[in-house]
Amino acid sequence: MFKEELVVDYFEKIREKKIEYVERELEIEEIRNKAITIVGPRRVGKTYFLLNRFFRDKNKSIYVDFESFEFSDVGPEDILRLIAIYATRYSAKVENLFLDEIQALKEWPKAVRSLLNRGYNIFLSGSSSKLLPKELSTELRGRSISYLLLPFSFTEFLRARNVSIKELLSITEIEMLKGKLEEYLVYGGYPEVVFSHNKEKILKEYFETIFYKDFVERHEIKSISTAKVIFEYLFQNNSKEVNIEKIKNFVESKINVKTKTTIYSYIDKISDTLSVFFVDRFSQSVYKRKGWPKKVYVCDVGISSVLGFSKDYSKRMENVVFLELLRKTNKNPLMEIYYFKNHQQHEVDFVVKEGLNIVQLIQVTYAGARDEIEEREIKALLKASDVLKCKNLLIVTWNYEDELKFNNKVIKCIPLWKWLIR
């Protein structure tokens, strides 16, 4: 039995809590009889996201962190008692329940379904190392809607730095934005890192924690040395096409073991951490789409910096574009992201599909002028346009803006900073 005085003390402290919160771009739509689940890599601000929503109307809402010691003896049958205590203490008509670290509550799926049946609006999140994002959804048997929260976008990063974006920008302001973008491409957008002076140390700690807590311990990985080599290889090769054979050869060259079966297993588990994403090559054939090779992207480009890998700005730009597209899938669930590559090795970085339609083709290049855009990138874009019947063609550059015309096709070129703040 939990102690009521401890619970009341917890509620008092939560209601008085002050947090520095950067408004996030994630917009959630509440759907009757559906729990809202906030998923994402560790340390991206899921708890702060829930707290901020709680603070909007404390007299209609409860926030509970089930890993806090006050709730260590709370069972699913005690939730209604917690609501009653809160309602009595604050003369509140409770409608919204913000339940953080939900995995620490025994039989939590049954409790959540019961609360939904009673008409409460429920918002959930859980620890990356103890509750897989897909488990949050599957355990609720179709009664939840998931939203992905990632590290700060570039506009959130600017907001955190108190940089306002004006309608019309001077040359000085544009150069300032490009300087901020360079910092963002090196250190990424983890909230704590953005505010810290010791960025490298924090990023290194994040990498180790993701690896050991979310991957090794969560999945009871046996061969840690093999797992570490695979993990580092993926971060080292972000924004590149990879296949199992390449990974196998790299691992075997480092630790001299036969690992192909293990690699398949480990890569599937690495995806569960939401720190690494694999993008399929576009094909009308499901079999070909789901096979290898794939392109790999990471949840934040900052971690690659502290692992001693090269600061390839073109690849970092591409990774940032991928994350921005991925954020858009929260609002547009029909949106899918692929890449294009044909037998002639024409490659386009992103194929954006909505439902049955290809709506945009995107190349990313670290180009500051027309003559710095490689002809093979333009040729690949035009070829993919013919094959996929898409005329919305875009090249995201570092500092070049124009429209390139080729017969009946137009390729728009836009600097990354401008594309990110639109």
N, C-alpha and C positions, 0 to 999 in steps of 0.2 A: 504494500500500500504506500503510495507516495505521500509526502508530507505537505499539507496545504500551505503552511507558512513559507516553505521554501519556494513553492510555485508562485505565491503572491509576490514574494520578494523578486523573483525572476521577472514577472510581469511589470513590476514597478521600474526595474532597471531598463527593460526593453523600451518601455514608453518614454523614458527620459534619455535614452541613448542618442548621441549626436554622431552622425557619420558625414564624412566628406564624400559626396556622391556626384559623379559625373553622369548627367542624363544620357542614358543609352538610347540607341536608335531602334532597338527591338520593340516592335509593336505587337501586342498580343490581343487576340480577339476571344472574348469569353463566350463559350457556347454552353447552353443549358445542359446540365447532367454530364458534363465532360470536365475532368480534372486537367488543369494546365500544368504540364511538366516542363521545367527549364533544365536542359541538358547542355553539356559542353565540357571542354577540358578543365582540369583543375586550375584554380587561381584566376579565373576570368571574371569573377564578380557575381556568381549566381546568388550567393547569400545576400549581397548588397542589393541586388535586383529585387529579391523578395522583400527585404526590409524597406526599401524605398516605396514599394507599393503598399506595404503595411502602414507606413507613416502617413500616407495620403488620407486615410480615414481610420484612425486608431479606435474609434468608438463603434466601428462596425467590423473590426478585424482583430484576429489573433495571430501572433507570430510565435512559433515554437521550434526551437532547435532541439531535436530529440537526442543529440549527443551531449547536451548540457546535463550535468549531474543531477539537476533537479527533477529530471524526467527518467532517471535510470530505472525506476520501479513502475513506470506507467505502462499499462497494457492497453490494448485496443478498446477494452470495455470502459477505460477511464477517460476517454476523450470527451465524452459528453459532460462528465464531471468538471473537467478543465474549463470547458466552455461556460458552464454554469457559474463557476468561481469568478471567471473574468467578467461575465455579464453582471453579476451581483456587485462586484467590487467597483466597476466603473459605470454602472447604470447603462450598459451597452446592449444594443440589439445586434448580436454577432451574426454576420452574413458571410464573411470571408475568412478562410483558414489558410494561413501560410505555413506550410509544414516542411521544415528544412531537415536534412539528414534523415529522411523518412525511413531509410533502411534500418535504423536503430530501433524502430518500433516493431514489436512482435506482431506477426500477422497483419502487416500494414496494408496489403491489398484489400483484405476483407474490411478493415476499418475504413479505408478510403471509399470503397463502394457503398458502405452503409451510410457514410456521411453525405455522399452524393444523393443517395435515395432520400435523405432528410432535407435536401434542398440547399445545402451549403455550397458556396463557390470555393473550390479548392485549388491551391497552387502548391506544387511540389518541386523539390530538388533533392539530390542525394550525392553522396560522396563518390567521386570517380573511381576510387580504389575498392569500393564495396558494393556498388550498385551500378551495373552497366546501363547505359542509356536505353538500350533496346528492352531491358528488363522493366524499366519504368512503364513502358507502353504495354508490353505483352502481359505483365502481371495484372493489368487493369482490364484486360479483355475488351479492348475497343472503347473503353470509357475515358480515354485521355487524348489530348492533343499536345504534341511535343514541339518545343521551340529550341533552336540551337543558339546559345550565347557564346560568342568568340571573344578573344582579346579586343581591345579598342580598335575600331576602324580609324582611318586617318582623320575624319571629321570629329570623332570622339576624342582622339588624341589632341587635336587642336583645341577642343573645348576644355580639356583637362589643363592645357597650357594657357588658358584664357586668351586664345587667339580668335578674334571674331572674323568672320568671312563677309566681306562687303560685296555689294552688287557689282560695283566697278572697282577694279584693283589698279593701283599704280605699279610702275616697274619695280619700285622698291619693295612693295608689298608682295609682288609675285616672287621676287628673289628670296624674300623672307620665307614664303611658303615652300619654295623649293629646298631651302635649307632645313626646314622642319621635316620635309619629306625624306631628305637624306638621313636624318637622325632616325626617323621611323623605319626606314629600310634596313638600318643597321641594328637597332635595338628592339624593334617591334612595338607591340601595343599592350603587353600585359600591364594592367593598372598599377600594380605595385612598382613595376620597373619604371614606368613613366614618371612616377613621383620620386624615385630614389636616385641618390648620387652614386650608389654602388651597384650599377646595373649588371655588370658582368657576374658578380658573385651571386646575385639573386637568380639570374638566368641559368647559371650552372647548377644551382640548387634545384631549380624547377626540373631541369633535365633529369637529374639523378632521382628526384622524387617520382616523376612520371614513370621512369624506367622501373624502379624497384617497387613502388607502391601500387601503381595502376597496372603494371604489366607483370612483373616477376611474382610478386606476392599474390595479386588478385587471381592469377591463372596458375599458380604453383609451378612456375617454370623450373625445369630440372637443369638444363644446360645454360647457366647464366652467361658463360663466355660466348657461346654461340648467339644468344639473344642480344648481348651487348653489341657485338659486331654488326648484326642485322639492323639494330636500332640506329646505330651511328651511321651506317651506310645509307639508310633512308633519309636521315637529316642532311647528310652530305650531298645527296643527289636530288634535293628538292627541285621541282620544276623540270625534271628530266624523265625521259621514258626509261623504265626499268622492266626487266623480265626475270623470271625465277632463275634461269640459267646464269645470268650475269651475277645475281646475288649469290648463288651457289658457288660460282668460281671465286668470287671475292672472299666469301667466308672461308672456303677451303684453303685459299692462299694465306689467310691470316692464322687459322688455327688447325689446319690439316686434319679436318674431319669430314666425313660424308654426311651431308645434311639436307638433301632435297626434300624429304618427307617432313623433316623438322621445320624447314623454312616455310612450307605451305601452312603448317599449323601455326607457327609463330606470327606470320604476317596477318592472318585472320584475327589473332588475338591483339596484335598491335593496333588494328583498326578500332578495336573497342575502346581504346584510351582516348579517342578523338583528338590525338595529337598529330596523327598522320592520316592523310586522305589519299585514296587511290581513284584516279579518273580513268574511265574506260575509253578506248578508241572507238569512235563512232562507226557503226555498221548497222545495216538493216537486219542482220542476223544476230539474234540474241546470243547464240553460241559464241560467235566471234567477239561480240561486245564484252561478254563476261570473261573471256579468256585473257591470256597475257600476250603481249606486254601491256603495261598501264603507265600512266604518268603519276608521279608522287608529289604531293604538296604537304606542307607542315602547317600546324595551327598558328604559328608565329615565327617570323623570320629571325627574331632576335636570338633564339636558341642556337641556330646555326652559327652565329657570330662567335659565341663563346666556346664552341667546339673546335675552333681553330681552322675552320674552312674558309675558302676564299670569299671575298665580298664581291661576287659577281652580280652587279646591279641589275643586269638584264633578267637574270633568274629570280632575283628578289622582287623585281617589279612584277614578273609573271605570277609569283606566288601571292603577292598582295592583290592582284587583279582576281585571282581565283577565289581568295577569301571574301572579297567584296561581292563576287557573283554568288558565292555560297550563302552569304547573309541574305541575299534577295530571295532565296528559296523559302525563308520563313514567311514572307508575304505572298509568294507565288509558289504554292506546293507543286504545281504542274511543271515548273521549270527544272530542266535537267542540264548537266554540264558534261560535255565530252571534249575530246580532241580529235582532229582529223589527220590521217596519214595514209597515203595510197602506196601502191607498189613502186611508183616512181620516186618515193620518199618526199613528196610534197607534204609539208606539215603545217597545220594551222593550230595555234595554241588552244583556242576555245571554240567549240560549237555549242551555241545556246539553243536549246530546244524547249518549246512549250507545247504540251499536248502532242499533236501530230506534226507540228510545224517547226522548221528550223528558222529561228527569228533573227539570229545574228551570228556572224563569224568574226573572231577577234584575234589579231596578232599583237604581241607585245615586244617592243624592242627599245634598247637604250640608245635612241637616236636623237641627236639635237638638230639635224638638218636633213633635207631631202636626200642628199648623196650618202648619208649614213644608213639609210634604210636599204638593206640588202635586197637585190632583185629577186632572190629565191623566195623571200618572204612575201613579196607582192605576187609573184607567179603562183605560189601555193594558195594564196587567198583567192585569186581569180579562178584557179582550177577547182578549188573546193566550192566556189560560188556556182560554177557550172554543174558540178556533180550533185550538189545538195539543193540546187534551185533557190538560192538565197542571195539577195542583192544588198542586204544591210551589212556592209563591210566596214570594219574599223581597225585601225592600227593605233595602239596606245604607245606613245613615244615618251622620251624624257622631256624634250623641249621643242617639238616641231608640231605646228598646226597648219593644216591646209586640206584641200580636197584634191585627190589625184583622179584624173579621168582616163578611162580606158574603154574606148568604143562606147558601149551602152551602160558601162558600170562606173560607179563612183566609190572611191575608197576615202573615207574620212580619217584624218590623222588628228589626234588630240593628245596634249601632254597629260601625263598620269595625274599630276596634281589637280588639273581641271576636271578630269574624268571622275576622280574620287570625291570632289566636293560638290558635284552637281546635285 
